[in-house]
Amino acid sequence: MATELTSDSGILTAIRESLGFEDDTSQDNLIKGIIASVIETFNSATNRSFNEKRKATFQQFIYYGQKIRKVMLPNAPVDSITTVQSDDATVTYASTEYKFITETGQLIFSSYVSTDMLLEVEYKHGYSEIPADVGLAIFTQTLLIFDKRKDMATKGASGYGDSVTYVEKLKMMEMNQEVIERYLI
């Protein structure tokens, strides 16, 4: 496979090549939807952001009446922090008052912070490109779902003379689950 699996479009191209319809785009919307769903599953399972290319995020954290030292920023890795302040901007924390761990997304204050307010953090996060092992896992899981899509939606149950169609839950492939576990925070 010559196509790089480090972006949504690269994965789409590789899937088209694998299925033998490089020039046929009729299934693109379905495949893109499956890719997005698989990526979101990876994001949710790991608290990372594999498809958000260094996106700027504004996040509020509610810690009323607590003393905190660490805040877990969603969607690791964290590239940079722009501001850390109270929601009313009466308290702004200098960059010397905290540090952050890029890979885990932890914001760590140098001392305990009393929070009788919302804490607001503006930061950049995400990967510049999807890591190769994650791209391969997204590729294989997407192919599996695409291949099994008709079987998943045709399972039926009947009761009282009515037929009910439901979508069968498809489990993550074991090798892909191992990739997720490597990225757990």
C-alpha positions in Angstrom: 0.0 0.0 0.0 1.7 3.2 -1.2 -0.8 5.6 0.4 0.1 7.3 3.7 -2.3 6.6 6.5 -1.6 9.8 8.4 -4.7 11.8 7.4 -8.4 11.3 6.8 -8.0 11.7 3.1 -5.0 9.3 3.0 -7.1 6.7 4.8 -10.0 7.2 2.3 -7.7 6.8 -0.7 -6.1 3.7 0.8 -9.5 2.2 1.4 -10.6 2.9 -2.1 -7.4 1.3 -3.4 -7.9 -1.7 -1.1 -11.5 -2.2 -2.3 -10.5 -1.8 -5.9 -12.5 1.3 -6.8 -9.8 4.0 -6.9 -11.8 6.1 -9.4 -15.3 5.3 -8.0 -16.3 7.9 -5.5 -19.9 6.7 -5.1 -19.1 5.2 -1.6 -17.0 8.1 -0.3 -19.7 9.6 1.9 -20.3 6.3 3.6 -16.6 5.6 4.0 -15.9 9.1 5.3 -18.7 8.6 7.9 -17.2 5.3 9.0 -13.7 6.9 9.2 -15.0 9.8 11.3 -16.8 7.4 13.6 -13.8 5.2 14.1 -11.6 8.2 14.7 -14.1 9.5 17.3 -14.0 6.1 19.0 -10.2 6.4 19.2 -10.5 10.0 20.5 -13.0 9.2 23.1 -11.2 6.0 24.3 -7.9 7.8 24.7 -8.7 11.5 25.6 -6.7 12.4 22.5 -7.4 14.3 19.3 -6.1 12.3 16.4 -7.9 14.3 13.7 -7.7 17.8 15.1 -4.6 19.3 13.5 -3.2 21.6 16.2 -6.6 23.1 16.9 -7.0 26.0 19.3 -9.5 25.2 22.0 -11.1 27.3 24.8 -12.1 25.2 27.7 -13.8 26.0 31.0 -13.3 23.9 34.2 -15.6 24.1 37.2 -13.8 23.7 40.5 -15.8 26.0 42.8 -14.5 26.0 46.4 -11.7 23.5 45.7 -8.0 23.7 45.8 -6.5 22.1 42.8 -3.0 21.5 41.5 -3.7 19.5 38.3 -6.1 19.9 35.4 -6.5 17.3 32.7 -7.0 19.1 29.4 -9.1 17.2 26.9 -7.7 16.2 23.5 -4.0 15.6 24.1 -1.4 16.1 23.0 -1.2 19.7 24.1 1.0 21.8 21.9 0.9 25.1 23.7 -1.1 27.1 26.3 -2.2 30.6 25.4 -4.0 31.7 28.6 -5.0 30.4 32.0 -7.4 32.7 33.9 -10.5 32.9 35.9 -13.8 33.2 34.0 -14.1 36.9 34.8 -10.4 37.5 34.0 -9.7 38.8 37.5 -7.0 36.2 38.0 -4.5 35.4 35.2 -1.8 32.9 35.8 1.6 33.6 34.4 3.3 30.8 32.5 5.8 30.6 35.3 3.0 29.5 37.6 2.2 26.3 35.7 3.7 23.7 33.4 2.0 21.3 31.0 2.9 17.8 29.9 2.5 17.7 26.2 1.7 14.0 25.8 -0.9 13.6 28.5 -2.5 17.0 28.4 -1.9 17.7 32.1 -1.8 21.3 33.3 0.1 21.4 36.6 0.2 24.5 38.8 3.4 25.1 40.8 1.2 25.5 43.9 -2.4 24.8 44.9 -4.8 27.1 43.3 -8.0 28.1 45.2 -10.8 28.1 42.7 -13.9 30.1 43.6 -14.5 30.7 39.9 -14.5 28.9 36.6 -11.0 28.3 35.3 -10.6 29.1 31.7 -7.8 27.6 29.6 -7.0 28.4 26.0 -4.6 26.0 24.3 -3.6 24.3 21.1 -3.9 20.5 20.9 -3.9 17.6 18.5 -1.5 15.8 16.3 0.0 17.4 13.2 -0.8 14.1 11.5 -2.3 10.8 12.6 0.4 8.5 14.0 1.1 5.6 11.6 -0.1 2.9 14.0 -3.3 4.7 14.6 -3.8 5.3 10.9 -3.4 1.6 10.2 -5.8 0.8 13.0 -8.4 3.3 11.6 -7.9 1.8 8.1 -8.4 -1.8 9.2 -11.4 -1.0 11.5 -13.0 1.1 8.7 -12.5 -1.7 6.2 -14.1 -4.2 8.6 -17.1 -2.0 9.3 -17.5 -1.3 5.6 -17.3 -5.0 4.8 -19.8 -6.0 7.6 -22.2 -3.1 7.1 -25.0 -5.1 5.5 -24.8 -7.9 8.0 -24.8 -5.5 10.9 -28.1 -3.8 9.9 -30.0 -6.9 8.8 -30.2 -8.7 12.1 -33.9 -8.9 13.1 -36.0 -9.8 16.0 -39.7 -10.5 16.1 -42.2 -10.3 18.8 -46.0 -10.2 18.7 -45.9 -10.5 15.0 -43.7 -7.3 14.5 -40.3 -7.4 13.0 -37.6 -5.1 14.4 -34.4 -4.4 12.7 -31.4 -3.3 14.8 -27.8 -2.6 14.2 -25.5 -5.2 15.7 -22.6 -3.8 17.8 -19.3 -4.5 16.1 -16.4 -4.9 18.5 -13.0 -3.3 18.0 -10.5 -5.6 16.4 -8.1 -7.0 19.0 -5.1 -5.5 17.3 -6.8 -2.1 17.1 -7.8 -2.3 20.8 -4.1 -2.8 21.5 -3.3 0.4 19.6 -5.9 2.2 21.7 -4.3 0.9 24.9 -0.9 2.2 23.9 -2.4 5.7 23.7 -4.4 5.7 27.0 -3.6 8.6 29.3 
